[in-house]
Structure formats: structure tokens, C-alpha cells
Amino acid sequence: MSSVSSSVRRIAATVLAAGAVVGAAALPAAAQDRDHGRHPRVEISRVQADSPGRDDRSNRSLNGEWVEITNTTRDAVNLRGWTLRDEDGNRYRFDNVRINGRATIRIHTGTGHDTRTDLFQNRRDYIWDNHADTATLRDDRGRTVDTESWGRRHH
């Protein structure tokens, strides 16, 4: 009886070990599929729709409203041709903008000089409604990548 139970234990241990090896080999493939899906995982991470202070249309006030976009992957992503829109149809089109892995860029409404971390829409009026709006990020094929909404619209 003890030789049968030790044989069963040996077989069970072998099956479990084989399962662990197969599982370990399959895990990186599943993780890779998540990271290298149809398009990179880029998201709207924060929105400052209500510029601090008085809304006096000064460039400082215009640049006080912004949208942050974060690349949550390890790899850099080129946003060329991507767009950021509000509900009223105002659109910002990204030129040759590269966002590094695990990095965030801020898109300001007013004028300024683009850097690696800050981009400017060069507008003279506010884009984002303080009380209710939706920011929509689309890729270069027009597919919605992410949206961020706040408040309620009354139609």
C-alpha cells in the first residue's frame, strides 16, 4: 500500500511540476499580449477645466486650464495625428509628439513654447467648460482611446 501511495505522490508531484512549467511559460505571452495590443495604453489622467483665479482670458489664465495625458506602458508612443477634443468640437491635433514610457504630458489651452512635458494649443479663448464637458482622446485612426467627463450637461 505504501508503494502505491508513494507512486501516486510521485505522479502528482510530476504533474504539478509540469503544470507549473507550462504556466510559467504561458504567463509572459499573456503579459506581452496585454502590453502589445491593438494600440498603446495612453489615457487622460487629469483635467484642470477651471483655471485658478479670475477667468480674464489672459494667457496665464488660459494656460491654467489643461489636460494631462499619461502613457502607462514602458515604451514611448508617437502621438502624431492623435486628437484631443471637447464636446463643442474644439480639436487639438498632435504633431510629431513623442511621449516616453510611464510619462505624462500636459496640454495647455493658451500660447507657449512646446517642451517634452508641456504642449500649447495657442488658443485665445477657453476650451474646457468649468461645469460640464468631456475630453476625448482619439488615435491617428480616429478610434477613441480614452474619455474624461465632468459635471452634467442639460440639453
Salt bridges, closest charged atoms under 4 A:
GLU43 OE1 - ARG41 NH2 3.48
GLU68 OE2 - ARG106 NH2 2.56
GLU87 OE1 - ARG153 NE 2.46
ASP118 OD1 - HIS108 NE2 2.68
ASP125 OD1 - ARG57 NE 2.73
ASP129 OD2 - ARG153 NH1 3.92
ASP133 OD1 - ARG153 NH2 3.63
ASP139 OD2 - ARG143 NE 2.95
